[in-house]
Amino acid sequence: MKKDQSLIRKSHFTGTKIRNLRKRNHLTLEDLSARCIRVDAQSAPSVSYLSMIERGKRTPSMDMLDNLAEVFQKPLEWFLDNEPEPDTITPLKGNHGGIEGMALEPNFLFSNDILQIAIPEMLSQTGISGRQFAQLLIRAYQEHHQNHFPDLERAAEEVGQKNLYLTSDDLMGIAHDKGLVIKWFDQTDVTEFDSNSASSKALITSYFSAPNIVNLNRVLQQRHSRLKYDLAVHIGHAVLHNLEGLQCVLQIGSKDVGAVTETNTPSAQDTLNAWRDFESSFFAGALLCPKAPFRQLLDRTGYDIKVHAQLGISASVAMRRMTVVSSYPYWHYFDAYKPGKLKAVYRGNGIPLPWGNMRSVEDPCQHWAVFRKFSDISGESSAQLSILTVGGEARLYCCESVQVDDLAGNAHILCAGIDLNPAILAQGGDPQIMVSQLKKLCIKHGGSSVIPRSLRAQLLSVARILNINWIERGMDNEVRVICTRGNECPRSPSCYNI
């Protein structure tokens, strides 16, 4: 009995280690329980008891732990706290997108009750609003599922009949059929903000009012691509949420205008509204760019972002949908405003952020394509190959960036990119050898380098198999070494003299 009591104080990670070990060996709870019975039926845990052990609700007895140690061929001490192996308690991400997860251990400190108390305090101290926290959760959920929401795709396809060339008149007709009434309002003045000597403007483009009225700003008549998106979002609220879109206010610019005063405490209703807004926005993209025909068009054009003009939609809608419909899952997408506001983010490939949208960054790396594009007023898109060290591993990214102006007059950068390491590996190459070699060349030449002929042929093969034309255009420019913060600069000498 005394041994079992002392075990309680040493087994805070035991449940997680057992769960991760079981999953890495592709065993179900039933499989593991059956294996334990074969070792010793007397000390074998039942399926339900195993589940409670893995969730930290129960501590196995010494005999039970001996049984599990025999099944997994591990010494008993391996399951206890004083065996520091981070991989044993870190959740496996598998092939899912998003950044790496963290171990929520010891388990009892991450219980629902404790988190409900701690999260509002954390948000208060960091200055993050409950709405921002909800949006962060939604983005993590979106990245974890790598933009796969088949129920929303189907709902949009039923409404739009997979028509890739819907006009604003078509969408007006669909809105009418769904019981929506369109009203126009006049508001051409913009709300201006100043931040670090940089001005920013915001303008409300549309909003919903009870019981079924969609209010559209007449400025949308100047840009039908944005008009189509706003209509599609409100149609989404009608189809998915039975016209419960009262909190749906669409706007342009990097700041929120006309928003309800935000608090640091996440409200369940606010979180639900944020989720409904995400669903309706995703629905809008699926309605304007139905998956199968849009993928076929991208295949024909080599994922050229200029297809947006052909379809009469905005570049942002087209580029965001690329990350969804492509058969290659390792994408990212940024919609960036100066001086450092990410209006929209997607990281299905787990790329770190060059800056945040919840706090200012003093030393962001200036070599990211989204930064460099702010000084380009050509209006043309450009491609860049970049090397970034992520989790101690050198990774090669390629992105296509374009500067556009919104209806409020703000310049912002749209950037869609992919992680090339998985593609290199799929073609039988060794991405670590190849990218590390490229990185050394870049460092040797001050941070950037042309691609040597020996590697160019391999990358060209990868680009053509992926059928993404801006990878080849990126290869015509120098590869750049980038980082997330100045104090992590790998260049010699450092860009920040650190």
N, C-alpha and C positions, 0 to 999 in steps of 0.2 A: 504493500500500500504506500509506504514512504517513497519507494522508487517512482511509483506512478505520480505521486504528488509533486516530486521534484521535476518530473518530466514535463509537467504543465508549464513550468517556468523556463523551459528550454525548447519549447516546440511552437513558437509563434509563426515560424515559416513552414512547419511540417505539412500542413494541408495543401499549401500552394506547391511545395516541392512534389508531393504525391500527384496532384492534379497535372502539373506540367510534365512529369515523368510518364504518367499514364497516357497523356495525349501524344507525346513524342514517340511512344511505342504503339500508337494507334489502337489503344485498348478502350473499350467502353467500360462504364462502371460495372456492368454485368460480367464482362470478361475478367476484370481484375478481381471481383469477388469470387468468381469461379476458380481462378488461379490460386487464390488464398485458401480456398476450401481444400484444394488438392494438396497444399503444403501441410495444413493442419486445420481440420474442420472446427475444432474447439475454439481456436483463437481468430478464426476468419471473420472479418467484418461483413455485415449484410450490405446490399446495394444502398439502402437508405442511410445506413450508418457511414459508409464510405463518402456519400455525398455530403453529409454533415461535417465529416473530418476535413474534406477539401474546402468547404466554405468557412472553416474555422469555428464551427459551432460545437464541435466535440474534439477531445484529445484522445488519440489512440492509447490503449494500455501498452505496457512494455512488451507483453506477449504478442499483441496485435502488430506492434511496430516491428518486432522480430520476424513475424510472418511476412509483412510487406517488404522488409529488407531482403528476405530470401527470394521473394518473387522477382524483385528488381536487381538482385545480385549487387547490393550495395551494403557497406557496413552500416550498422545501426546509427552510428554517430553522424553519418552523412545527412540524416533527416533533421538534425537538431540545429539550433541557431548558431552554434560556434563553428559551423562549416561555411565560411563565406564564399559562396559561388554565385555571383550575381545572375548568371544565366539560368540557374535553377529556380529562381523566383520571378524572373522577367517573363511576361506573357509573350507567347509566340505570335507575331503578326501574320505569319504565313505569306500569302500572295496579296494580302489586302493593301490598300493604299494608305496614305497619311504617314505622319512621322511615327517613330517607334514609341511603343507604350512604356509605361513605368509600372513597377511592381507596387501595388497598393497593400503594402505590408508594414508592420504587423496588421493582420486582417481586422482586428477589433477596433483599431483606430480609424478605419475607413468604413465603418458601419453607416447605414443611412442616417441614424440618429445623430451621430457625431458630425457627419458631413453637413447635415441641415443646419447645425449650429455654427460650424466653422466657415462655410462658404460665404455667408453674408459679411462676416468679419474680414475675410480675405479680400472680398470685392471692395469693401469700404476702405481698407488700407491701401489698396493698389489703385483706387479711383476708377475701377471698372464698373459700369452700370449693369443691372440685372439683364437688360436687353442685350448688351454686348456679350455677356456670358452665355445667354441663350443662343446667340448667333455663332459663338465659338463652338458650342456643343453640336449645333446643326452642321457646321462645317466639318467637324471631326467625324460625325456620322456619315456625311456625304463622302468624305475621303476614304473612310473605312470600307464603304460599299462600292468604291470606285465608280460612283455616278450611276450605278445600276438600280433603277427604280421602274421595273417593268409595268407595274400597275398604273403609274402616271403616264408612261409611254402609250399604253393601250387606251387610256381615257382620252388622250389627245388625238390619237389616230381615229378613234370612233367619231370625234367631233369634226376633225379636218379631213377625214377620208384620205389621209396620206398625200394630200395635195401640197406639193413643194412650192407652188407659186400662188399662194393665197394673196389677194389684194386687200387693201384697207376696206374697200366696199364689201368684199367677201366676209371680212371679220365683223363689219357692222351688221351684216345680215345674220351671222351666227349669234352675235350678241342679242339681237332682237328675238331670235328664235329661243334663246335661253331666258327670255323674260326681262332683259335689261333695257333700260331707257337711257338714251344718250343725251346729255345736256352739255353745252359748251360754256366756259367761263373765260373771262379776259384777265390775264395777269402776265404782263411782260416785264415788270420790274423784278429784279433779283435781290436776294439777301446777300450782302457781302460780309466776308469774314477776313480778318487779318491774322496771320500766324507767321512769326519769324520773318517779318517784312514781305511775306508773300500773300497776295490776295486770293480769295477763293469765293466763288459765287454759287448759289444754290437756288433752284426754282422748282416749285411743285408742278408736275405735269398732269396728274390725274388723281382722283380719289373717289371712293365709293360712299354713298349716303343712302340711308334706309328710305323705302324698303327695297328699291331695285334700281337706283340711279347711279350711272357712271358719269362723273363730271370730268370733262376733258378740257385742258387748256388749249386755246386756239393756236398757241405757238406750235402745237403738234402738226398743224396743217402745213407748216413749212418743212417738216421732215417726216415723211410718211413711214420711214423705217422705224422711228421711235413711236409713232402713232400705232403701228401694227403691234409692237411689243406691249404697249399699255393696254390696248384692247384685249390682247391674248391673255394677259395676266388677269384682268377682271373676268374674262370668260372662264378662266381657270377657277377663280373663287366661286363663280356661279355653278360650275359643273361639279367641283370637288367638295364644296363647303356650303351648298344650299344658300348662296347669297350672303353668307356670314363673313363679309369682308370689310366690316366697318372700320377696322384699324388699318386697312390697306391704303397707304398714301405713297404714291410713286413720285419720285423727284430725280432731278439731275444735279450734279455737283458733288463735291466731296464732303459737304456738311449736311446735317439733318436740319430741316426747317419745319416749323409748325408741329414739332413733335411734342408729345405729352412729356412733362417733366419726368426725367428718369430717376429711379432710386437704385441703391446698391443691392437691395433685396430682390432676388429673382422671384417674380410672381408667376404662379402656375398659369394664369390666363395670358400673361405677356409671353411666356414661353410657347404656349399653344398658338398664339397669334403669329409669333415669329416662324413657327413651323409651317403654319398655313401659308404664310407669305412665301416661304421657300418652295413649298409644293406648287403653288400657283405660278411662281417664276419658272420652275422646272417644266411645268405643263406648257407654259408659253413657248419656251424653246422647242419643246417636242411638237407643238402645234405648227410653228413656223418652219421647223426643220425636221420633218418626220424621219425617223432613224434610217430605214432602208433606202429610200430615194436620196437622202442627203449623203449617206455614205457612198452611194454609187456616184454621185456628182463629185465628191471629194476624191474618189479613186480616179475619175477621169481627168481631174485638174491637178492631181498631185498635192492635194491639201493646200491649194493656193487660197490665201485669205480673201482675195479679190472676188471670190464667189458670192460674197455678201451683196455686192452691187448687182450681180445677175439676178439675185432673188429678191431684191428690194428690202433687205433687212440690214440691221446695223452690223458692223464688224464685230462688236462684242458678242452678239447673239451667235453669229457664225463660229467664232473662235471658242466660245464656251461649249457649243455643241460638238465641236471637234473632239473635245476631251471625253465626250459621252459615246459617240457613235463609232469611234475608231476601234478596230480590233486589237490595236496595241494599247495596253492599259496604263503605261507609265508616263502620264501627262501632268503638266502643271499649267495654271492660268493666273495671270495677275492683271488687275485693272488699277493702275497707280496714278495718283494725283500728287503734285508737289504740295509741301516740301517732303512729305513722307506718309501719305495716307493711302492704304490699300483698300479701295472701295469694294473690291471683290477678290477672293482668293480661292484657288483650288489646288491641292497638292496630292494627286493620286500617286505621284512618284516619290513622295516624302521629302522633296527638296526643302531645305530650311528657308525661312523668310529673310529677304535682304533688309527689311525693316518691319516694324510692327505698326498696327493701326490703333493700339491702345496706349502706347507710350512713345515718347520721342527717343530716337537713337542718335547719339552724339557723333558716332564714327562709322556710319554705314559704308560698305565698300562701294566706291564710285565706278567700279568696272562692270557691274551688272548691266545687262542690256537695257533694262528699264530706266536706269539712271542716265546712261549715255544717250538714250533716245530723246530725252527732254531737250537736248541742245540741237536736235535735228529738226529743221522746219521744212524739210523737203516734201513731207506728206507721203513719201514712199515707205514701204515696209523694208525692214532689214533683218538679216539673219546673223546669229552669232553662236559660235561654239565656245563653251566655257567649261573649265575644270574646277570642281569644287570638292573639297574633302569633307565627307559626311560620315560620321562615326568612325573616323580613322581610315576610311577607304576613299581613294580618289575616284570621282565619278565624272563622266563626260556628258554634258547637256547641250542640246541645241534648241534655240528658240527663235521665233519670228516675232518682231515687235513693230508696232505702228503707232504714230502719234495722231490723235484725232481731237476734234473740238466738240464739246457737248453744246446743247442749246442755250446754256447759260454763259457760254463763251470761255469755259475752262479747257485748257489743253490737258489731256491725260494720255497715258500710254497703255495700250493693250498688248499683252505678251502671252503667247502660247508656246509651250516648249515640252520636250520629252527628255527622258533619261535614256541615253544610248547604251549603257552598260548591259542591260538585259538583251538588247538586240545583237550586240557584239557576241555575247555568250551563245545566243541561239544559232549564230552562224559558225560556231566552232572556234571562235577566237577566245583569247584570254583577256577580258577587259582590264584586269588589274595590271598586267604587264604592259598592255598598249597604252592605257591612260597614264600610268606612272611614267612611262617613257616620254609621253607628250608633256607631262607636267615638268619633268626635269629640263626638257628643251625650253619650255616657257620661262622657268626660273633663270636658266642660263642666259636668256636673252632679255632679261628685265621684266618678265611677266607675261609676254606673249610671243608667239612663234608661228611661222608657217608650218603646215603639216608636211612632214617628210614624205617622199614618194613611196617609201616602203609601207607606210601606214595609210596613205591616201587611198590606195587600191582597196584595202580592207574596208575603210569607211565608206567608200563609194558603193561597194557591194551592199553594205548594210542599208545605205540611203535608198538604193533602188529597190531593195526587197520591201522596205517599209513604204515605198512609193510616196515619200514626202519631199517635194522638190526643194524646199528651203534648207534642207540639210546640205544638199549639194552647193547651194549658194553660200551657205555658212562656211563651207570648206574653202571657198575662194578668199575668205578673210583669215586673219590670224586667229589662232586659238588663244583665249585669254584665261589666265588664272584669276579666279574670284574667291572671295571669302564672305562671311556673314558680318563680321565686325572688324574694325581696324586693328584691334589688339590680337586678331588671329591672322593677320596678313602674312601669307607665305612668301611674298616677294622679297628679293634681296637687292638693294636695300628696301626696307618696308615703306609703303606709301605714306605711313603716318609717323615715320621716324621713331618707332617704338623699340 
